[in-house]
Amino acid sequence: MRESLSFLGDEFETFEADDGESGLHLLRAARPDVVLLDITMPHLGGIPLCSEIKRDPATASAEIIIVSARTESDFISSSLKAGASDYVTKPFQPSDLVRRVRRVLEKAEAAV
């Protein structure tokens, strides 16, 4: 996914983790505005990680976009119930992912 955002230059600073547990540690340290999660990750899947992020007051303000090849409605519904702001299915166009990141950020800013 990092490559999908890289063509924007310096507009987005990105961080990457190899699994859900290290992603949670990175999230707590870096405090990003938006988190892109896959449903299928080692050690801590995307939906449980999404729930954990939203439960923790230190990370709850992060907007979450689930990016997954899973297209079943139960995965989409579970992701949104866990606190995700959006759900993007793979494969995706990089421009679509960037548009969705911008939209989530705009909605969060408008809510403040």
Kinemage of the C-alpha trace (Angstrom):
@kinemage 1
@onewidth
@group {chain A} dominant
@subgroup {mainchain}
@vectorlist {calphas} color= white
{ca met a 1} P 0.000 0.000 0.000
{ca arg a 2} L 2.911 2.298 0.625
{ca glu a 3} L 3.526 2.457 -3.117
{ca ser a 4} L -0.104 3.506 -3.618
{ca leu a 5} L 0.489 6.668 -1.626
{ca ser a 6} L 4.058 7.367 -2.711
{ca phe a 7} L 3.206 9.210 -5.920
{ca leu a 8} L 1.855 12.081 -3.823
{ca gly a 9} L 5.326 13.010 -2.695
{ca asp a 10} L 5.434 14.506 0.785
{ca glu a 11} L 1.676 14.848 1.290
{ca phe a 12} L 1.567 11.660 3.392
{ca glu a 13} L 4.199 10.323 5.736
{ca thr a 14} L 3.841 6.552 5.848
{ca phe a 15} L 4.909 3.869 8.292
{ca glu a 16} L 4.698 0.132 7.755
{ca ala a 17} L 4.454 -2.841 10.108
{ca asp a 18} L 4.824 -6.539 9.316
{ca asp a 19} L 2.047 -7.746 11.605
{ca gly a 20} L -0.779 -6.541 13.819
{ca glu a 21} L 1.138 -6.535 17.092
{ca ser a 22} L 4.043 -4.484 15.761
{ca gly a 23} L 1.516 -2.264 13.999
{ca leu a 24} L -0.159 -1.498 17.318
{ca his a 25} L 3.180 -0.597 18.915
{ca leu a 26} L 4.033 1.613 15.929
{ca leu a 27} L 0.625 3.259 16.060
{ca arg a 28} L 1.062 4.135 19.721
{ca ala a 29} L 4.482 5.652 19.010
{ca ala a 30} L 3.782 7.455 15.731
{ca arg a 31} L 0.159 8.553 16.364
{ca pro a 32} L -0.906 8.720 12.696
{ca asp a 33} L -4.138 10.350 11.573
{ca val a 34} L -5.119 7.419 9.337
{ca val a 35} L -4.344 3.713 9.669
{ca leu a 36} L -4.647 1.298 6.752
{ca leu a 37} L -5.219 -2.277 7.936
{ca asp a 38} L -5.572 -5.569 6.137
{ca ile a 39} L -7.984 -8.074 7.644
{ca thr a 40} L -5.488 -10.916 7.347
{ca met a 41} L -2.333 -10.135 9.310
{ca pro a 42} L -0.128 -12.350 11.462
{ca his a 43} L -0.352 -12.191 15.288
{ca leu a 44} L -3.344 -9.823 15.387
{ca gly a 45} L -5.860 -9.586 12.559
{ca gly a 46} L -7.237 -6.346 11.198
{ca ile a 47} L -10.677 -6.474 12.809
{ca pro a 48} L -9.408 -7.212 16.353
{ca leu a 49} L -6.672 -4.616 15.846
{ca cys a 50} L -9.268 -2.073 14.717
{ca ser a 51} L -11.268 -2.750 17.895
{ca glu a 52} L -8.150 -2.409 20.054
{ca ile a 53} L -7.223 0.892 18.420
{ca lys a 54} L -10.693 2.302 19.052
{ca arg a 55} L -10.798 1.041 22.676
{ca asp a 56} L -7.501 2.703 23.635
{ca pro a 57} L -7.993 6.412 24.427
{ca ala a 58} L -4.423 7.093 23.248
{ca thr a 59} L -5.177 5.810 19.735
{ca ala a 60} L -8.959 6.088 19.398
{ca ser a 61} L -8.825 9.277 17.336
{ca ala a 62} L -7.025 7.529 14.457
{ca glu a 63} L -9.211 6.989 11.424
{ca ile a 64} L -9.061 3.415 10.145
{ca ile a 65} L -9.467 2.156 6.608
{ca ile a 66} L -9.586 -1.593 6.131
{ca val a 67} L -7.970 -2.701 2.860
{ca ser a 68} L -8.686 -6.329 2.036
{ca ala a 69} L -9.297 -8.852 -0.692
{ca arg a 70} L -12.236 -10.134 1.371
{ca thr a 71} L -15.441 -8.918 -0.269
{ca glu a 72} L -17.977 -10.784 1.884
{ca ser a 73} L -20.512 -8.528 3.553
{ca asp a 74} L -19.855 -10.022 7.004
{ca phe a 75} L -16.205 -8.883 6.866
{ca ile a 76} L -17.232 -5.400 5.751
{ca ser a 77} L -19.923 -5.168 8.427
{ca ser a 78} L -17.606 -6.474 11.171
{ca ser a 79} L -14.922 -3.971 10.165
{ca leu a 80} L -17.301 -1.025 10.331
{ca lys a 81} L -18.738 -2.217 13.671
{ca ala a 82} L -15.173 -2.478 15.024
{ca gly a 83} L -14.664 1.204 14.243
{ca ala a 84} L -13.310 1.389 10.700
{ca ser a 85} L -14.250 4.532 8.791
{ca asp a 86} L -14.060 2.859 5.379
{ca tyr a 87} L -13.458 -0.482 3.673
{ca val a 88} L -11.530 -0.778 0.397
{ca thr a 89} L -11.393 -4.036 -1.547
{ca lys a 90} L -8.324 -5.281 -3.356
{ca pro a 91} L -7.346 -4.866 -6.058
{ca phe a 92} L -7.781 -1.106 -5.963
{ca gln a 93} L -6.605 1.859 -7.964
{ca pro a 94} L -4.000 3.901 -6.068
{ca ser a 95} L -5.917 7.076 -6.895
{ca asp a 96} L -9.053 5.583 -5.294
{ca leu a 97} L -7.200 4.736 -2.099
{ca val a 98} L -5.730 8.235 -1.925
{ca arg a 99} L -9.178 9.758 -2.521
{ca arg a 100} L -10.600 7.686 0.321
{ca val a 101} L -7.760 8.649 2.681
{ca arg a 102} L -8.377 12.314 1.888
{ca arg a 103} L -12.143 11.900 2.386
{ca val a 104} L -11.676 10.250 5.793
{ca leu a 105} L -9.294 13.022 6.855
{ca glu a 106} L -11.710 15.728 5.675
{ca lys a 107} L -14.621 14.162 7.552
{ca ala a 108} L -12.513 13.912 10.714
{ca glu a 109} L -11.446 17.553 10.445
{ca ala a 110} L -15.030 18.690 9.874
{ca ala a 111} L -16.187 16.808 12.970
{ca val a 112} L -13.751 18.678 15.234
